[in-house]
């Protein structure tokens, strides 16, 4: 029987990733030096700095140990439990907390590859709320963003950055020091989970200035432009839909080395979105779309985007339809993304964007015809949205109206839900998805075989 110690080192390292903390600590007591080293490597691969004095002490202990600090590959600055109530950004002591003093030392870890900054998920700036009651106000967030980014500028080995629960209104607050400008040009992996202001009228959240500014310009100028030439992995999630209003136009951004792409709450409303994704066909291997339904109808209201879709004969000038369906898009992915070996598709708007963000390439695709029908398509009505149904068509169309531009109604309580054609009867979307997944499985098998052949 083969013993653990006789396995190749690479296989031992993979096995260690599945061991609990207690077992890893026991490995450090093993008689064999290689096993002891394995336990240490797995235990200290990730260091978490919480906003607590005891956590800062442990952080400094690892940094002070010459053998251990070289093992650290990932540092998480976990500020989720931090609060600006206990610290006033204008106070002279604000910069003297143990964790604030520890953050600049990140650059002293010689082998660190990935840095993560986590904030609290609650962001409010609404007339009905008092920002003084927030755990983390804008001043608090700006201070720690700038502090971390300054450190990142000095950490020459860092290749990946994750900012979790970044506030939309200050996504562009990077300090703009020369060091961080250079650091962004070195990044190969970028993951952003953006939080937005909660208002008294959630259906108009997309109108908030901070949200509009974030996706109209700040995200593009401060993050995508400086990183597009070298990024291999890009993740952008938001807790509310960030397309089509505001219209975040990514069509001019090309990432020639992109291998992984994950988008959360990014509804499909323009043909260019599909073209933009597939334009990375030479390199893209992993694609994750969570909460990315098709916007099939926009009616009334004022929006920040110009939807280049011809008005239907029955809608006159108040309503526009986007006639592309998932049964059109999946075959395009199948034909163009020939290197794709992983496709995650969760059409419904996630209840926990945090969970989907963390598991963006680890989820499984469940093909449910009803879910694909009801959750894959949304509307924006009278300047508000999004919603999976509309009653705007009730006075215009009768069920199964041949002039309905492919929309059919479902009997039931008002408001009437209008669905794209064929989804309920023929399952066109699910059929196309199954075919796409079948092709991806073949791609994955071929890639695995090629890897084995090269060993």
Buried (B, 14 or more C-beta within 10 A) or exposed (E): EEEBEEEEEEEBBEEBEEBEEEEBEEBBEBEEEEBBBBBBBBBBBBBBBBBBEEBBEBBBEBBEEEEBBBBBBBBBBBBBEBBBEEBEBEEEEBEEBBBBEBBEBBBEBEEBBBBBBBBBBBBBBBEEBEEEEBBBBBBBBBBBBBBBBBBBBBBEEBBBBBBBBBBBBBBBBBBEBEBBBBBBEBBBBBBBBBBBBBBEEEBEBBBBEBBBBBBBEBBBEBBBEBBBEBBBBBBBBBBBBBBBBBBBBBEEBEBEBBBBBBBBBBBBBBBBBBEBBBBBBEBBBBBBBBBBBBBBBBBEBEBEBEBEBEEBEBBEEEBBBBBBBBBBBBBBBBEBBEBBBBBBBBBBBBEEBBEBBEBBEEBEBEBEBEBBBBBBBBBBBBBBBBBBBBBBBBEBBEEEBEEBBBBBBEEEEEBBBBBBBBBBEEBBBBBBBBEBBEBBEEBBEEEEEEEEEEE
